[in-house]
């Protein structure tokens, strides 16, 4: 408490506190006051220096502990070498990191031009009302599940799971002539599709908890959220929309799950294809 001014001239300060709860608290306090940029933490493999002497530690041991002292870590701050594996994947992606395409995004002659949905990313699906956004994205969820061999989660807040399943089954080309056919078709999708059985709206916290559980319990690879405006608290609140989409992007990065978010564009005259800045809260 009396030496802060006397420590100011030093560029590097080595700190060693007792390795118990109180010592850790004091260490954190000292680091915050002295500055992480000039502190190095000495880790002694004993409670303190006195215990080290009792255990027969030598001056050579102490010199080695000083030599191996480390700067305090700062969350999410790394030098370039930390990313060498990730950079190698960017240049030479495996099939898994290259992502997965669906039939309508497969290039007819050049596989390198397939439009793929990569892990840990977020896709916004938009389009004019009644042009089939939900139909296409739900169809995509099934194909992506087949390709990843992991289930997809469909959070369709505008339509019941039964209605979504009917559309998916029809899109596969399965022949449904009797009730038993419908039941059998539904059972055949058990391993591929999970549903949020809720229509109307959902709280952000409930949605994030559901996605986290589905990832931990079932290993989902893709999630469809239909739509942005069905998440409570976002209507016309653009900062809240930004915060929510940022949270989704963080979820994708933390889990590797790809999120498909349906977002309606601004109302416009005619039926021109909407552009990026036409999406609500873009």
N, C-alpha and C positions, 0 to 999 in steps of 0.2 A: 504493500500500500504506500510505501514511502520512496520507492526507487524508480518510478515511471520516468521522471525527467532524466535520471542518470542513465537509463537504458536507451534514450533517444539516439545517441551517436552510433549505436551498433546496427550493422546491416543484417547480421544473422544472429539469432538468439535460440539456443538449445533449451528446450523445456523437458523436465522429467518430474512427473508427479506420481504419488502413490497410485497403484493400479486398482483402487477401490472406487466406490460410488462418489465419495467426497472428492477424491483426487481427480476424477473425470470431470466433475462440475467445475473445480478450480481451474483445470487445464483449459476447458472451453472458454471460461471467463478471461483467462490470461491471453489466450489466442485472439479473442475478439478485440481486446484492448491494444495488444501489441501489433496486430496486423498479420494476417495469414501469409503475406508475401515475404516476411522476414523471420518467420518462426519455423523451426524444425523440431519434431517431436521424437524424443528418445524413448524407445521401448525397452525396459529392463525385464527380463524373464523372471522377475521376483516381485514381491509386493513393493519393495523400495530398495534403495542402495544399501541400507543396513542389513536387510535380509540377504542381499546378494553377497555381502562380505561374509556373513555367517555361513553361507552355502559354499564358500571357498572361491568366489569369483575373483579374478585377477585384474591388474591394470590393463592387460592385453584384452580381456573381455570387455572392459569399459570402453576402451578405444574402438573396439569393433561395434559396440552399440552406438557410439557417437557417429561413427562412419556411416552406419546404416540408417541414421535418423532420417525421417521423411517429412516433407512439407505437408501441412494439413490438407486434406482433400476439399475441393470445392465441387459441389454437386454439378454434374453435367459438363465439367471443364476437362478437356483432354487434349494432348498433343496429337499430331497427325498420325503417329504410328499406331494409336489405339484403333484406327479405322481401317487398317490394312486389309483385313479379311472382307470387310464390307465393300471397300473400293474394288477389290479383285472380283467380287460378285457383280458389281456394276459393269465391269468390262466383260466378264465371262460368266453370265448368269446360268445357273443350273435350270432345269425345266421348272422346278418348284419356284425359284425366284423370278423366272421369266413370267410367271403367271399362267392363267388359263383363259382360253377363248371359249365362246359358245358358237353354235353353228352360224349365226348371222354375222359374227365378227371374224370369221375365218377367211383369209385371203384366198382367192381361187387358185393362185399359182405360186405364190411366194410366201412360205411359212414365216419368214422374218418380218412380214408385214401384217401378221395376225394382230388384231387388237386384243390385248390380254388384260385381264384384271389381276394385278399383282398383289401379293401379300402386303399387309400393313399400309394400305392406301385407302382413300375414300373417293367414291365416284358419285357425282350428283347427276341424277336423271331428271330431265325436265322436258316439257313439251306442251303444246296446246291441249286444252281440256278435251277429253274423249278421243284422243289420238292413240291411246293404247300404252301409256307409260307403265301402268301397273301390270298389264298383260305381259309385256315384254320382260320386265324385271323379274316377275314371278317365274316365268319360263326359264329365265337365266339362272335363278336360284337352284332349280332342279339340275340343269346341265352342269353347273359349277360343282354341285355336290357329287355328281357322277364322276367328274374329272378329278376332284380332290380326294374322293373316297371319304369325305367327312360331311356331316349334315350341315344344311343351311338353315338359318333362323329367319322366318318371315314375320315381321311385325306390321300387319296390315290393319290399320286403324279405321280404314274406310270400308272394309268388307269383312264378313265373317270368315273364319278358316274354311268352313264348308264350301262357301262360294269360291274362295281362292282355289281350293283343291279341285273343284269342278272344272275351273278354267285350265288348271295345270294338266289335269287328266285329258281333257279334250285336246290340248296342245300337243300331247305326246302321241296322239293318234290311236289310243286304246279304244276298242269298240265296247260301248256300254249299251247293252240291250235289256238287261234285267237289274234288279236291285243287287243281286249277288255279284254281278259284274262291277258295280260301283264300289261295293264293299271290298272286293278283291283288289281292285285298282288302288283304293286308298291304302290297304295294307301293304301293297308293294312299294309305297312311298315312305313307309315308316322309318326306314334307316336313313332317309335322305332329307326329310323336311321336318322342322320344328316350327310351332306356331305360338304366337301370343294370342290367347283367346280373349281379346278385348277390342271393342269398337268404340268409336267416339274420340277419346283423347287419353293421353297417358302422361304422368308426371315424369320429368327428366330423371329424377332419382330412381324411380321404379324401372324405367327403361334401361338405365345404365346397370342396375343391379341384375336385371334379367339377362342382359348380354354377358355380363361377367360370369354369372352362374352357368349359362349355356356354353360358354367357352371352357370353363373349368370342368363341368360335368360331362359334356358331350363332344368337346373338341371342335366346335363349329369353325368353319373357314370363311363363311360369308354371312352377312346380315343384310336384310332389306328393311328399311324403315319407310313406311308409306302412310303419311307423308310428314314433311317438316312442320306443316301448320297444325298437325294433330298432336303435337307435343305442347303441353300446357305452358302458358306464360311467354310464348314466343310471338304471338300474333301482333304484327306491326311494331314489335320491339326489336329493332335491328341490332342494337348492342347485345341483347339476350340471345338472338339468333347466332350472332358471331361467337359468343361464349359457348353456346351449345355445340356448334359445328367444330370449334376448337377442341372441346372435350371429346367429341367423336374421333377427331384426328389423333388425339393423344391415346385413346383406347386402341385404335388400329396399330399405332406404333408399339404400344406396350404388349399387345397380344399377337400381332401378325394377322389378325382378322381383317378381311376387306369389308368395308361398309358401303352399301348402296343406299343413297338417300334420295328419295323422290321429293322434288321441290317445284312448286308451281311458279310459272313466270308471271310477270305483270300482264294485266289485260291490255291487249293491243287490237287495233283495227285490222281486220283481215285474218289470215291464217299463216302469216310468214313464220318461218322457223325462228324460235327465240334465240337470242344470243346470250353470252355469259352474263352480261350486265342486266338482262331482263329478269334474272332469277331474283325472287324476293330476298332482300337483305344481302344481295350479291357483294 
